[in-house]
């Protein structure tokens, strides 16, 4: 429920002050405060020494910054966002974050760390083979903070328990299916390895984890954005950001210590976020990756260029229409969303040339996107006995993309938090790379090596090879 007190002041602490948080959650909070409801504000900082220039600019500007919003018709508007009332400087000790997170009036701790930052294997178990996660576990066992989300939350919650600061909601704002459930499972598993049953019991009893779905295309700020903001507003803003005009936030109304009255500013508070997040992950996120990988192979720089290429647009359209929509809308479980309209809106958004969203940004983290965004459709198509030829194009595009990376032929640096470079090179070096990709358990779980999967990926790889030949 929304907080009912009119006198108390509550804080939502956000971990990860990148562009997306500042174009999304912070905007909703700003709009709520603009209505006169100033009971809630944001504090924020990073668990790693990221984006030092932006953090310095935010600190110098008192947490305020300019948001440039761009419509599909290339109409630009500018808004000063002032909901982040406290910028917490980075310290390796995370002392500032721990202090704010452990204060009794901090009732929500939210975070954006990308899909790969949760270190989950195909069974949603913690992947302790990840070196930084394993190192953070050792630090936590020794009572020290760490930079991964579980270690940072552990340090904050330990201090919160010590101060008897009461319950707190942990709000995941990443593109992760069942994101609240997964962070709960991951965090409690991490804490369970600390051999501190009293702390584990306290965290279990004093934290809430609503699932949520977030949506707004927010490209990395282009070099010319600062000058454009200055020309339009007269303000030299070193922390300005840009986003599309579309924005959506759907949250399960399951908060254990109160929440802002977000309904007043358009946030959808629902009993279950499942149909919204499934549609968004499969129709938007997976399609985005499809266009980025195919666009890169075709020599494009920006997402809108690939979206306006009829061949690439057809790959994305067919993937959604032929394979995804029959999975999400069945006689037994009809979807409450108009999936065809959602598909068309997504493609229109991707085609907005004013956004200037790069293939480099969207193509990142394929090793977490294949299992998270695409494998479920593969699994459901095979279980229903339907063709999976349309969805097979996406991992086949990624394999061709990965081969370019392997050969040093990408036009940009590829970033993938979940990728083990040695494993990726091994797949590309295999005598049969398609079979190697289809047999990788991190991607496919129990389907790894399935003859139907292998056959579909071979057919798709042939089509991708023809596409590359035509694009050359």
KOLMARBA-558171 format. One record per residue (C-alpha): residue number from 1; x, y, z; residue in one letter. Coordinates in steps of 0.001 Angstrom, whole numbers, plus 500000, padded with zeros to 6 digits. Each point is the difference from the previous one (the first is absolute). Layout:
N
  nr   east  north     up rest
 NUM      X      Y      Z    A
...
// end
This chain:
472
  nr   east  north     up rest
   1 500000 500000 500000    X
   2 501027 503583 499491    X
   3 501305 501727 503117    X
   4 497210 501853 501768    X
   5 502022 502291 502265    X
   6 500035 503642 498954    X
   7 502837 501036 502292    X
   8 502658 497329 499745    X
   9 502604 500060 497269    X
  10 500982 496739 498336    X
  11 502955 499101 497810    X
  12 500396 497638 497077    X
  13 503693 499129 499660    X
  14 501030 499036 496474    X
  15 503146 498028 499181    X
  16 501236 500810 496505    X
  17 499532 503604 498834    X
  18 500331 499260 496300    X
  19 497932 501521 497225    X
  20 497088 497584 500265    X
  21 499243 500645 503659    X
  22 500197 503737 499440    X
  23 497699 499829 496947    X
  24 497508 497679 501645    X
  25 499546 499495 503761    X
  26 501394 503438 500850    X
  27 497613 501604 497490    X
  28 496959 498372 501566    X
  29 501158 501167 503438    X
  30 500579 503514 498666    X
  31 496517 500138 498511    X
  32 498498 498813 503292    X
  33 501854 502724 501895    X
  34 498794 502536 497429    X
  35 496415 499199 501053    X
  36 500848 501277 503489    X
  37 500510 496563 501547    X
  38 503568 500400 501280    X
  39 499880 497271 502648    X
  40 502438 497887 497979    X
  41 503321 500832 498354    X
  42 502898 498116 498464    X
  43 503559 499482 501179    X
  44 502440 498167 497778    X
  45 503509 498831 499331    X
  46 502027 497250 498357    X
  47 501522 496828 501418    X
  48 502885 500289 497524    X
  49 502093 503027 498955    X
  50 497946 500427 496822    X
  51 499391 503192 497968    X
  52 502115 502289 502201    X
  53 499444 503116 497858    X
  54 496216 499575 500057    X
  55 500022 499381 503752    X
  56 502097 503115 500532    X
  57 497590 502047 497882    X
  58 496996 498654 501895    X
  59 501644 500847 503320    X
  60 500842 503527 498811    X
  61 496414 500474 498787    X
  62 498429 498785 503252    X
  63 498687 496851 498317    X
  64 498091 501947 497323    X
  65 500420 499425 496265    X
  66 498245 500588 496686    X
  67 497973 497356 498182    X
  68 499568 500410 496262    X
  69 496922 498113 498758    X
  70 499621 499196 496304    X
  71 496779 498927 498281    X
  72 499857 497800 496872    X
  73 499222 503243 498127    X
  74 503360 501411 501196    X
  75 498389 502539 502356    X
  76 502417 500696 502840    X
  77 499086 501295 503451    X
  78 502107 500709 503078    X
  79 499265 499480 503674    X
  80 502075 500599 503126    X
  81 499797 496896 502211    X
  82 500472 500768 503705    X
  83 498857 496863 501857    X
  84 503496 498763 500915    X
  85 500597 502024 503139    X
  86 503210 498293 501114    X
  87 502940 498842 497887    X
  88 502136 497518 501916    X
  89 503666 500078 498883    X
  90 501613 496672 499196    X
  91 502202 498452 502680    X
  92 501409 496474 499874    X
  93 498622 499529 503504    X
  94 496493 500973 498780    X
  95 499746 501910 503286    X
  96 497650 502663 498650    X
  97 497651 497510 498363    X
  98 499986 497820 503106    X
  99 499205 502949 502236    X
 100 497086 501245 497902    X
 101 498693 496483 499370    X
 102 499987 499261 503737    X
 103 498041 503103 501004    X
 104 496485 499307 501252    X
 105 498385 502454 497562    X
 106 501519 498155 497013    X
 107 497100 497736 499099    X
 108 500945 498878 496462    X
 109 503380 498974 498568    X
 110 499830 499745 496206    X
 111 502687 499050 497515    X
 112 500931 499726 496316    X
 113 503013 497751 499363    X
 114 499015 498387 496598    X
 115 498933 496393 499461    X
 116 503495 498558 500317    X
 117 500540 501623 503398    X
 118 497932 497357 501799    X
 119 502353 497061 499270    X
 120 497232 497455 499494    X
 121 500435 496715 498123    X
 122 497215 498467 497820    X
 123 498416 498543 503160    X
 124 500022 503440 501660    X
 125 502659 498875 502454    X
 126 502943 502229 500893    X
 127 502890 499331 497636    X
 128 502872 499983 502460    X
 129 502436 499372 497153    X
 130 499864 503742 499284    X
 131 503300 501320 501443    X
 132 498649 503351 501221    X
 133 497007 498354 501691    X
 134 502252 497446 501701    X
 135 502346 502772 501143    X
 136 497084 502020 501379    X
 137 498771 496958 501923    X
 138 503375 499736 501733    X
 139 499822 503690 500842    X
 140 496508 499615 501401    X
 141 501073 496992 502065    X
 142 502638 502266 501510    X
 143 497499 502760 500728    X
 144 501183 502193 497128    X
 145 497888 501647 497269    X
 146 500209 499034 496347    X
 147 498966 501519 496691    X
 148 497577 497393 498625    X
 149 496327 500536 500806    X
 150 499794 497176 502535    X
 151 503103 501101 501894    X
 152 498905 503646 500015    X
 153 496511 499119 501246    X
 154 501500 497663 502597    X
 155 502152 502800 501413    X
 156 497049 502408 500095    X
 157 497623 497485 501579    X
 158 502547 498965 502643    X
 159 500241 503594 501166    X
 160 496254 500411 499762    X
 161 499501 496999 502284    X
 162 502643 501373 502395    X
 163 498139 503323 500222    X
 164 496587 498290 500301    X
 165 498851 502205 497107    X
 166 497092 497774 499032    X
 167 498805 498431 496743    X
 168 500936 501223 496543    X
 169 498821 499190 496481    X
 170 502648 498957 497454    X
 171 498786 501139 496575    X
 172 501636 498527 496911    X
 173 499853 502331 496969    X
 174 501800 497789 497460    X
 175 498761 498061 496967    X
 176 499889 496690 501812    X
 177 497013 497682 499905    X
 178 498433 499679 503477    X
 179 502685 502447 501106    X
 180 498820 500358 503593    X
 181 499748 496255 500512    X
 182 503428 499460 498493    X
 183 501809 502631 502048    X
 184 498365 498580 503140    X
 185 501199 496508 499158    X
 186 503479 501202 499068    X
 187 500401 502226 503048    X
 188 498764 497419 502495    X
 189 502263 497383 498392    X
 190 502969 502363 500283    X
 191 499234 500784 503642    X
 192 499470 496310 500668    X
 193 503666 499430 499128    X
 194 501102 502371 502787    X
 195 499239 497543 502832    X
 196 498022 502648 501858    X
 197 496520 498545 500606    X
 198 498826 502922 502150    X
 199 500762 502465 497191    X
 200 498350 497754 497407    X
 201 496898 499759 502175    X
 202 499874 503788 500444    X
 203 500337 500651 496262    X
 204 497338 497414 499176    X
 205 497564 501640 502421    X
 206 500780 503653 499224    X
 207 500264 500314 496216    X
 208 497483 500099 497161    X
 209 500655 499333 496312    X
 210 497257 501160 497597    X
 211 500390 498966 496387    X
 212 500072 502922 497577    X
 213 500209 500786 496302    X
 214 501769 503120 498737    X
 215 500053 501443 496498    X
 216 501581 503028 498384    X
 217 502656 500113 497307    X
 218 502872 502001 501454    X
 219 503123 500092 497816    X
 220 503410 500904 501309    X
 221 500246 503803 499938    X
 222 501469 501087 496668    X
 223 502912 502490 500009    X
 224 497810 502699 498440    X
 225 497240 499687 502645    X
 226 501635 502407 502442    X
 227 500246 502754 497390    X
 228 496429 499395 498867    X
 229 498738 500273 503577    X
 230 502026 503171 500507    X
 231 498590 501576 496834    X
 232 496416 499101 500951    X
 233 500081 500798 503718    X
 234 502971 502280 500612    X
 235 501372 497470 502501    X
 236 503374 498300 499613    X
 237 499086 496584 501377    X
 238 502713 497364 500319    X
 239 497462 497365 501061    X
 240 497304 500496 497355    X
 241 498290 496947 498537    X
 242 497643 499210 497141    X
 243 497097 497573 499715    X
 244 497083 499198 497754    X
 245 496551 501371 500809    X
 246 498582 496549 500806    X
 247 500301 498993 503664    X
 248 498413 497182 502034    X
 249 500390 498528 503478    X
 250 497894 497089 501253    X
 251 500515 498855 503602    X
 252 498392 497366 502175    X
 253 498484 501817 502966    X
 254 501961 498030 502560    X
 255 501978 502491 502109    X
 256 500821 499174 503608    X
 257 500799 503527 501254    X
 258 497833 502363 497985    X
 259 500537 501510 496561    X
 260 499489 503252 498116    X
 261 496535 500616 498556    X
 262 501302 499169 496532    X
 263 496539 499368 498600    X
 264 499538 503777 499927    X
 265 502681 500303 497311    X
 266 499170 497031 497798    X
 267 501779 497045 501585    X
 268 497878 496856 499652    X
 269 499668 498280 503375    X
 270 498748 496463 499360    X
 271 499463 496645 501700    X
 272 502270 498199 497498    X
 273 502514 501461 497598    X
 274 500504 496693 498151    X
 275 498117 500721 496729    X
 276 501550 503453 499714    X
 277 503572 498856 500612    X
 278 499695 496963 497732    X
 279 498726 502118 497123    X
 280 502671 502623 500569    X
 281 502904 497556 500279    X
 282 499054 497928 496968    X
 283 498489 502634 497707    X
 284 502177 502984 500863    X
 285 503285 498862 501556    X
 286 500573 496974 497777    X
 287 498947 501909 496876    X
 288 502368 502829 500957    X
 289 502896 497527 500142    X
 290 498949 498431 496690    X
 291 500146 503385 498270    X
 292 503323 500932 501661    X
 293 501749 496765 499006    X
 294 498573 500004 496467    X
 295 500677 503715 499614    X
 296 503612 499530 501038    X
 297 500417 497193 497457    X
 298 498530 502301 497328    X
 299 502425 502812 500861    X
 300 497548 502339 501732    X
 301 500852 502094 503040    X
 302 496551 500801 501381    X
 303 496909 498000 500933    X
 304 497684 502102 497842    X
 305 502082 499196 496897    X
 306 499502 496277 500463    X
 307 496324 500448 500842    X
 308 499461 501744 496646    X
 309 501824 497224 498091    X
 310 497149 497847 498672    X
 311 501980 496773 500415    X
 312 500806 500665 503660    X
 313 496538 501308 500807    X
 314 498534 496782 498548    X
 315 502247 497875 502235    X
 316 498728 501878 503045    X
 317 496362 500021 498834    X
 318 499993 496281 499164    X
 319 501675 499081 503299    X
 320 497237 501739 501968    X
 321 497037 499078 497787    X
 322 500826 496394 499157    X
 323 501639 498724 503175    X
 324 499478 502345 502972    X
 325 496338 500975 499713    X
 326 498710 496403 499929    X
 327 502009 499329 503168    X
 328 498652 502989 501920    X
 329 496362 499939 498874    X
 330 498340 496596 500283    X
 331 496381 498871 500520    X
 332 500994 498747 503453    X
 333 501798 503220 500957    X
 334 498887 502952 497851    X
 335 502326 502980 500151    X
 336 498474 503224 501364    X
 337 502137 502056 497601    X
 338 499403 500600 496296    X
 339 503223 498350 498889    X
 340 499738 500991 496332    X
 341 499559 503656 500942    X
 342 502852 499712 502525    X
 343 502257 498499 497295    X
 344 499231 502833 497601    X
 345 500555 502656 502671    X
 346 503354 498464 500905    X
 347 501184 499999 496393    X
 348 498864 503603 499588    X
 349 501953 500969 503124    X
 350 503116 498235 498739    X
 351 499682 501825 496695    X
 352 500212 503445 501627    X
 353 503121 501559 498404    X
 354 500172 502766 502600    X
 355 500885 497523 502754    X
 356 503346 499135 498374    X
 357 500168 496801 502055    X
 358 503106 498029 499066    X
 359 500293 496358 499065    X
 360 502970 499867 502352    X
 361 497840 500769 503040    X
 362 497147 497668 499095    X
 363 502167 497114 498758    X
 364 501745 499663 503377    X
 365 499628 497078 502422    X
 366 498917 497336 497526    X
 367 501088 497225 502352    X
 368 497245 500995 502426    X
 369 497456 501033 497350    X
 370 499919 496661 498162    X
 371 498858 498038 503091    X
 372 497903 502820 501420    X
 373 498281 501495 496967    X
 374 499938 497254 497331    X
 375 500369 496510 501459    X
 376 496502 500033 501594    X
 377 498367 500418 496570    X
 378 502181 497223 498590    X
 379 499002 497744 502884    X
 380 496274 500712 499641    X
 381 499974 499588 496223    X
 382 501661 496612 500275    X
 383 497692 498914 502820    X
 384 496970 500905 497873    X
 385 501393 498221 496950    X
 386 500139 503247 497994    X
 387 502738 501250 497704    X
 388 502619 502206 501666    X
 389 501579 501225 496779    X
 390 499201 503674 500635    X
 391 501406 500147 503531    X
 392 503027 497938 498918    X
 393 501104 502971 497923    X
 394 500891 501934 503162    X
 395 502652 497628 501414    X
 396 501232 499412 496444    X
 397 500472 503750 499595    X
 398 501833 500081 503314    X
 399 502319 497186 498876    X
 400 500898 501920 496834    X
 401 500472 503120 502120    X
 402 502191 498039 502426    X
 403 502106 498700 497107    X
 404 500677 503617 498976    X
 405 501080 500729 503584    X
 406 502184 496873 500033    X
 407 501691 501070 496776    X
 408 500523 503577 501212    X
 409 497719 501343 497289    X
 410 497377 501836 502050    X
 411 499889 503738 499448    X
 412 499741 500613 503749    X
 413 500982 498500 503351    X
 414 497571 497264 501053    X
 415 499058 499996 503689    X
 416 498554 496905 501673    X
 417 500036 499632 503776    X
 418 498868 496365 499865    X
 419 502400 498840 497295    X
 420 503048 497890 500731    X
 421 502220 501048 497097    X
 422 501736 496610 499915    X
 423 496648 498229 499671    X
 424 498907 502390 497254    X
 425 503212 499446 498037    X
 426 499602 496239 500431    X
 427 496495 500124 498487    X
 428 501290 502015 497052    X
 429 503060 497759 499517    X
 430 497987 496777 500060    X
 431 499923 497806 496914    X
 432 496221 500477 500102    X
 433 499222 503369 501635    X
 434 496239 499533 499602    X
 435 500117 496729 501923    X
 436 502271 501600 502618    X
 437 497522 502856 500491    X
 438 497032 497629 500128    X
 439 501790 497816 502561    X
 440 500896 502810 502404    X
 441 498064 499328 503207    X
 442 500235 503607 501215    X
 443 497851 500968 497007    X
 444 497587 497088 499797    X
 445 499992 498073 503284    X
 446 498358 496602 499536    X
 447 499475 500673 496266    X
 448 503744 500222 499321    X
 449 500853 497716 497094    X
 450 496358 499175 499195    X
 451 499899 498823 496384    X
 452 496996 502249 499221    X
 453 501858 503026 501345    X
 454 503142 499124 498047    X
 455 498024 499529 496777    X
 456 498135 503300 500398    X
 457 503217 501895 500742    X
 458 501654 498481 496918    X
 459 497149 501185 497787    X
 460 500131 503431 501613    X
 461 503789 500203 499675    X
 462 499657 499354 496258    X
 463 497499 502859 499712    X
 464 502261 502307 502002    X
 465 502953 499112 497751    X
 466 497918 500938 496967    X
 467 498990 503254 501700    X
 468 503664 500826 500689    X
 469 500890 499255 496385    X
 470 497278 502330 498729    X
 471 501005 502705 502470    X
 472 503691 499896 499051    X
// end
